[in-house]
Amino acid sequence: MRGLSYRYKLACPSLPLRYIQVKRLKVKIYSAPGKNLNLSLRQSHARIRYSASKATQLSISRSLAEVTKGTAVTVNAVLPGPTETESLKAFIESVNPDLSYAEAEQKFMAENRPSSLIYRLAKPAEVANIVAFLVSERAAVINCAAIHAKGGTVQNIG
């Protein structure tokens, strides 16, 4: 919260947030905590901090949506699942140096994301397409939503 407040103060030091007229759409991209019951104690502590930070970010998105109600601004959170970033790709290749990348990715998904319905990593462009839709006029009524782009990795309704 301190960082968000600090950035706001730098941008608008004398204007209360409720009086700012914003014409842009806002999309926050977060990763949501998954469920993994086989965590070591050290990983559990990291997961607690991770989950708390994501809950805070979603709460900030909700607060921003409330502040901008009645305006053309929509605030949504995009929560991507496992995405083929350069760092994840390098990690997968380093763990399985004897396999082709396609085989290593399939092994990673089988061992780490067995509930995936697409059974592959999302491409960054696929996540970007969701963001592009959310900032378009076609998504004008979508506000204060948490959009899960996880390929079915989290088994829940909602």
Buried (B, 14 or more C-beta within 10 A) or exposed (E): EEEEEEEBEEEEEEEEEEEBEBEEBBBBBBBBBBEEEEEEEEEEEEBEEBEEEBEEBBEBBBBBBEBBEEEEBBBBBBBBBBBBBEEBBEEBBEEBEEBEEEEBBBBBBEEEBEBBEBBBBBEEEBBEEBBEEBBEEEBEEEBBBBBBBBBEBBEEEE
